[in-house]
Amino acid sequence: KMKPYFEPATFEHLCVRVSSGCSQSVIAVVYRPGSENVNARFFDEFSRLLAYLSSLALPFVVTGDVNVRLDRPEHPACVQFNDVLSAYDLVQHVNGLQSPFSIVCNTYSILLPDF
């Protein structure tokens, strides 16, 4: 288990380093409660988590449920979330049809591999 240098208030997370032979990577699981409004603080804290993961110089995967309507590309929260991903050269790999956590094909779950 790994601990970033800060404790986010807008989401829960768990970061672990996984090793197999000589290879290592980091997996971060994130959960942002859907009962809370998406706000600037979430995007700041999520960006800080991505900065931390990027600083480790190891491949990483971020997965979980951020409760941001990623199936609505024009929605301001979706635009801002994608801007954060873009800043770290990350790509969302889950769409509404693939996500086991989706309701009526609304995408809230994320899979962001760094490799």
DAGI-V953038 format. One record per residue. N is the residue number from 1. RES is the residue in one small letter. PHI is phi in whole degrees, 0 to 359 (none if undefined). D_FIRST is the distance of its C-alpha to the first C-alpha in Angstrom with 2 decimals. Layout:
BEGIN
n->(N/N)
res->(RES/RES)
phi->(PHI/PHI)
d_first->(D_FIRST/D_FIRST)
END
This chain:
BEGIN
n->(1/2/3/4/5/6/7/8/9/10/11/12/13/14/15/16/17/18/19/20/21/22/23/24/25/26/27/28/29/30/31/32/33/34/35/36/37/38/39/40/41/42/43/44/45/46/47/48/49/50/51/52/53/54/55/56/57/58/59/60/61/62/63/64/65/66/67/68/69/70/71/72/73/74/75/76/77/78/79/80/81/82/83/84/85/86/87/88/89/90/91/92/93/94/95/96/97/98/99/100/101/102/103/104/105/106/107/108/109/110/111/112/113/114/115)
res->(k/m/k/p/y/f/e/p/a/t/f/e/h/l/c/v/r/v/s/s/g/c/s/q/s/v/i/a/v/v/y/r/p/g/s/e/n/v/n/a/r/f/f/d/e/f/s/r/l/l/a/y/l/s/s/l/a/l/p/f/v/v/t/g/d/v/n/v/r/l/d/r/p/e/h/p/a/c/v/q/f/n/d/v/l/s/a/y/d/l/v/q/h/v/n/g/l/q/s/p/f/s/i/v/c/n/t/y/s/i/l/l/p/d/f)
phi->(none/241/233/298/285/215/243/294/263/261/206/263/206/219/243/226/262/247/238/214/62/267/265/224/208/239/243/242/252/236/224/248/302/289/284/263/289/288/221/300/297/301/296/296/291/295/297/296/296/296/297/299/298/295/288/284/58/232/300/219/232/249/221/138/230/263/52/243/289/282/273/241/302/272/292/307/293/294/299/294/299/294/296/297/300/300/299/248/55/255/230/285/248/244/241/305/284/264/283/289/261/278/243/52/61/270/270/238/277/228/217/235/284/265/228)
d_first->(0.00/3.79/6.83/10.14/13.25/14.61/14.27/16.29/19.02/20.15/17.22/14.06/10.91/7.44/5.88/4.37/6.50/9.22/11.95/15.47/18.12/18.32/16.60/13.17/12.08/9.55/9.72/9.87/11.50/13.97/16.57/19.57/22.08/25.37/27.31/26.55/28.58/27.07/27.73/27.46/24.62/22.41/23.36/22.77/19.25/18.41/20.01/17.98/14.70/16.45/17.65/14.27/13.16/16.63/16.45/13.81/16.66/14.72/15.70/13.72/14.42/14.46/15.60/16.54/19.51/20.71/24.12/26.09/29.25/28.53/31.58/33.86/33.77/36.32/34.50/33.51/29.89/29.58/31.26/28.98/25.80/27.26/28.17/24.58/23.58/26.61/25.73/22.70/24.67/22.66/24.47/24.08/24.42/25.01/28.46/29.90/31.40/28.21/25.84/25.44/24.55/27.73/30.75/34.07/32.49/30.96/27.79/24.90/22.01/20.55/19.37/19.08/18.50/18.80/20.60)
END
